[in-house]
Amino acid sequence: MTHPIRHGGNLREAARRYAIPFDDWLDLSTGINPRGYPVPPVPPDAWRRLPEDDDGLADSAARYYGAPRAQAVAGSQVAIRALPSLLPRGTAGIAPLTYGEYAPAFTRAGHAVAPLDVNAHDLPAALDHLIVANPNNPTAERISRDTLLRWHERLASRGGTLIVDEAFADADPAASLANETVREGLVVLRSVGKFFGLAGIRAGFVLAAPAILDALRDALGAWTVSGPARHAVEAAFADVEWQRETRERLQQDGARLAASIASHGFDGRATPLFAWTSTPQAPELQHALALRGIWTRLFDLPHMTPSLRIGLPGAEGDWARLTLALQEICA
């Protein structure tokens, strides 16, 4: 039996469960920038004409990410589901607590899945493929470029593949492997939804060598990203000043959120876009916040300490609301 994969952003479900009107909630259940890019008006042709792959979007993405080439997809989620079928069947290493789509996608494609300890110095010899999020969602763990390149070299030597999901890398891109994706057996996934706050347009990019991009293009077919979405992404990639200001603000806001969580007695880690804390009280904390109309993401897996991911508030009133709620709960 296939169980549904749960994600953050399920605010309507929370509204029904707690009988709080939808518009009264503060949604902190995702890691999406709450102050997203202000997309300029969409030109009429973006609605009327079919999208064209040679419109320059892939080149703009390659420049923005510093990669040799890029393939646009309807969100990196699409690539996560398609890539396993394009790889030789084998054993895929995936961390027990990470984005929930990886393991089911590789299992459906006929791969075996083995738990991965990202803190281990050496990779298990039995692994053929490795999938890591850097930084990891939800634990905010980071893996150095040197470590990732060493792992890639070992996998590639036996015909394997390293897939690095950098959905949360835009705010702090120093560890990105985008510029290394000329290497065979290395795939980097990037998302427009998180840093740019444009999750609703469903756009992302795959950075890899030509063979895997060609295979992916054949598997997905034409018109994978809509005309309005392409317009929004082109504008966002071109706005260097907005990117600079947003990186500075997110670094400050991420540190502010981490400090707030710590000041109320919860240990954890943070990225510029979310904070994460592992505590046996995580289910009770999520419930108490929900009673106050604040929705967060609970991770409660068997044989693991429960944990909570808390996204960034946007307006100052939202920050004050979260602070007051934590004060009341912890009192």
C-alpha positions in Angstrom: 0.0 0.0 0.0 1.3 3.4 -0.9 1.0 6.0 1.8 0.6 9.7 0.9 3.7 11.9 1.3 3.1 14.8 3.6 4.4 18.2 3.0 4.2 21.6 4.6 1.8 24.2 3.3 -1.3 22.1 4.1 -3.0 25.1 5.8 -6.6 24.3 4.8 -6.2 20.9 6.5 -5.1 22.7 9.6 -7.9 25.2 9.4 -10.4 22.4 9.3 -8.8 20.4 12.1 -8.6 23.3 14.5 -11.8 25.1 13.3 -9.8 28.4 12.8 -10.7 30.4 9.7 -8.1 30.0 6.9 -7.3 33.8 6.8 -6.6 33.9 10.5 -3.6 31.6 10.3 0.1 32.4 10.3 1.6 29.8 8.0 5.2 28.9 9.1 5.0 25.3 7.8 7.2 25.8 4.7 10.7 27.2 4.1 9.4 29.7 1.5 10.6 33.3 1.6 7.5 35.2 2.9 8.5 38.4 1.1 8.9 37.0 -2.4 10.0 38.6 -5.6 7.5 41.2 -7.0 6.9 39.8 -10.4 6.2 42.5 -13.1 3.0 42.4 -15.1 2.8 39.3 -17.4 2.9 40.2 -21.1 -0.2 39.1 -23.0 1.8 36.8 -25.3 2.9 34.7 -22.2 -0.7 33.7 -21.8 -1.6 33.2 -25.5 1.5 31.5 -27.0 3.0 28.1 -26.3 6.2 28.3 -24.3 9.4 28.0 -26.4 12.5 26.2 -25.0 14.8 28.5 -27.0 13.6 31.7 -25.4 16.8 32.1 -23.4 15.5 31.0 -20.0 17.9 28.0 -19.8 20.8 30.4 -20.5 19.6 32.8 -17.9 19.4 30.0 -15.4 22.9 28.8 -16.2 24.3 32.3 -15.7 22.4 32.8 -12.5 23.5 29.5 -11.0 27.0 29.6 -12.5 26.5 26.3 -14.2 27.6 25.1 -17.7 24.0 24.4 -18.7 20.5 24.1 -17.2 17.2 22.4 -18.0 13.9 24.0 -16.9 11.3 21.8 -15.2 8.0 22.4 -13.5 9.6 22.5 -10.1 12.4 20.3 -8.9 9.7 17.9 -7.7 9.2 16.8 -11.3 12.9 16.0 -11.7 13.0 14.1 -8.4 10.3 11.8 -9.8 11.7 11.5 -13.3 15.4 11.0 -12.6 15.4 7.6 -10.9 14.0 6.0 -14.0 16.9 7.4 -16.1 19.6 5.9 -13.9 20.9 2.3 -13.8 19.1 0.2 -11.2 21.0 -0.1 -8.0 21.0 1.0 -4.4 20.3 4.6 -3.5 21.6 6.1 -0.3 19.1 8.6 1.3 19.1 10.2 4.8 16.3 8.9 7.0 15.1 12.5 7.8 15.1 14.5 4.6 12.7 15.6 1.9 10.1 12.8 1.7 9.9 12.4 -2.1 13.3 10.9 -2.7 12.9 7.4 -1.3 9.5 6.7 -2.9 10.7 8.0 -6.2 13.7 5.6 -6.3 11.6 2.7 -5.0 9.0 3.2 -7.7 11.8 3.1 -10.3 13.0 -0.3 -9.0 16.0 0.8 -6.9 16.8 -0.4 -3.4 17.0 2.4 -0.8 19.5 2.3 2.0 19.6 4.8 5.0 22.5 7.2 4.7 24.5 8.7 7.6 25.6 12.1 6.1 28.1 12.5 9.0 30.0 9.3 8.0 33.4 10.0 6.5 33.2 7.2 3.9 30.3 6.1 1.7 29.2 2.5 2.0 30.6 0.4 -0.8 27.2 -1.0 -1.7 25.8 2.4 -2.8 25.3 3.1 -6.5 23.5 6.4 -6.2 23.4 9.1 -3.5 20.8 11.8 -2.9 21.5 14.6 -0.5 19.9 17.9 0.2 22.4 20.7 0.9 21.4 22.3 3.2 19.2 19.5 4.3 15.4 19.9 4.7 14.4 19.8 7.5 17.5 19.3 9.7 19.5 22.3 8.2 22.7 20.2 8.1 25.3 21.3 5.5 27.9 19.2 3.7 31.1 20.8 2.4 31.9 21.0 -1.3 35.0 18.9 -0.7 33.1 16.1 0.9 30.4 16.1 -1.8 33.0 16.1 -4.6 34.9 13.2 -2.9 31.6 11.3 -2.7 30.9 12.0 -6.4 34.3 10.8 -7.5 33.8 7.5 -5.7 30.3 7.0 -7.1 31.2 8.0 -10.6 34.1 5.5 -10.6 31.6 2.7 -10.4 29.0 4.3 -12.8 26.9 5.9 -10.0 25.3 9.3 -9.6 25.3 12.0 -7.0 22.1 14.1 -6.9 22.4 17.2 -4.8 19.2 19.1 -4.0 20.1 22.7 -3.5 16.5 24.0 -3.1 17.6 26.2 -0.1 21.1 27.1 -1.4 20.3 30.5 -3.0 20.4 32.4 0.3 23.9 31.1 1.0 25.4 29.6 -2.2 29.0 29.1 -1.2 28.8 25.3 -1.0 26.9 24.9 -4.3 28.1 22.4 -6.8 26.4 24.2 -9.7 29.7 25.1 -11.4 30.9 21.4 -11.2 28.0 19.9 -13.2 30.0 19.4 -16.3 31.1 16.2 -14.5 29.3 13.0 -15.6 27.3 11.5 -12.8 26.6 14.8 -11.0 23.2 16.3 -10.9 22.2 19.5 -9.1 18.6 20.5 -8.5 17.6 24.1 -8.0 14.3 25.6 -7.0 12.9 29.0 -7.8 10.2 28.7 -5.1 12.1 29.0 -1.9 14.5 32.0 -2.1 12.4 34.0 -4.6 9.2 33.1 -2.8 7.6 32.0 -6.0 6.5 28.4 -5.1 3.2 28.8 -6.9 4.6 29.2 -10.3 6.2 25.7 -10.1 9.6 26.3 -11.8 13.0 24.8 -11.1 16.1 23.7 -12.9 18.3 20.6 -13.3 22.0 21.3 -13.8 23.9 18.3 -15.2 26.0 17.1 -18.1 24.3 17.0 -21.6 23.5 13.3 -21.6 21.3 13.4 -18.5 19.7 16.7 -19.5 18.8 15.2 -23.0 17.4 12.1 -21.4 15.3 14.2 -19.0 14.0 16.4 -21.7 12.9 13.3 -23.7 11.2 11.9 -20.6 9.3 15.1 -19.7 8.3 16.2 -23.2 7.5 19.7 -24.4 6.2 22.8 -22.5 7.3 21.7 -19.0 7.2 25.3 -17.7 4.4 27.7 -18.5 4.8 31.1 -20.3 3.8 33.2 -17.3 6.2 31.2 -15.1 9.1 31.7 -17.6 8.4 35.4 -17.5 8.5 35.5 -13.7 11.7 33.6 -13.5 13.5 35.7 -16.2 12.6 38.8 -14.3 13.8 37.4 -11.0 17.1 36.2 -12.4 17.8 39.6 -13.9 17.1 41.6 -10.7 20.6 41.4 -9.1 19.8 44.2 -6.6 16.8 42.4 -5.3 18.8 39.3 -4.9 21.6 41.1 -3.0 19.2 42.8 -0.6 17.2 39.6 -0.1 20.3 37.6 0.8 21.2 40.1 3.4 17.7 40.2 4.9 17.3 36.5 5.0 20.6 36.0 6.7 19.5 38.4 9.4 16.0 36.9 9.6 17.3 33.4 9.8 19.6 34.3 12.6 16.7 36.1 14.4 14.5 33.1 14.1 17.2 30.7 15.4 17.9 33.1 18.4 14.2 33.3 19.2 13.8 29.5 19.2 16.9 29.1 21.4 15.8 31.8 23.8 12.8 29.7 24.6 14.9 26.7 25.5 14.8 24.7 22.2 18.1 23.6 20.7 18.4 23.2 16.9 19.8 24.4 13.6 18.8 27.0 11.1 19.1 28.1 7.5 18.3 31.6 6.3 14.8 30.3 5.5 13.8 28.1 8.4 14.7 26.8 11.8 14.5 23.2 13.1 14.5 21.8 16.6 14.5 18.1 17.7 12.7 17.6 21.0 10.3 14.9 22.5 7.9 17.8 23.0 7.7 18.6 19.3 4.1 17.2 18.8 2.9 19.2 21.9 4.6 22.3 20.7 3.1 22.1 17.2 -0.4 21.6 18.7 0.0 24.5 21.1 1.1 26.8 18.3 -1.8 25.6 16.2 -4.3 26.4 18.9 -3.0 30.0 18.5 -3.4 29.9 14.7 0.3 29.3 13.9 1.0 26.3 11.6 4.4 24.6 11.6 5.7 21.3 10.2 6.0 18.3 12.5 8.3 15.4 11.7 7.4 12.4 13.8 9.0 9.3 12.3 9.4 5.9 14.0 12.5 5.4 16.0 13.5 9.0 15.8 13.1 12.0 18.2 10.2 14.1 17.0 11.2 17.5 15.5 9.6 20.7 14.3 10.5 23.0 11.4 9.5 26.6 11.7 9.6 28.9 8.7 10.3 32.7 8.6 7.6 35.2 9.7 7.2 38.1 7.2 5.8 41.2 8.7 6.8 42.5 12.1 3.4 41.7 13.4 4.0 38.1 12.5 7.2 38.0 14.4 5.5 39.5 17.4 2.7 36.9 17.2 5.2 34.0 17.1 7.2 35.5 20.0 4.1 35.9 22.1 2.9 32.4 21.4 6.2 30.9 22.4 6.3 32.9 25.6 2.8 31.8 26.5 3.5 28.1 25.7 6.9 28.0 27.5 5.5 29.8 30.5 
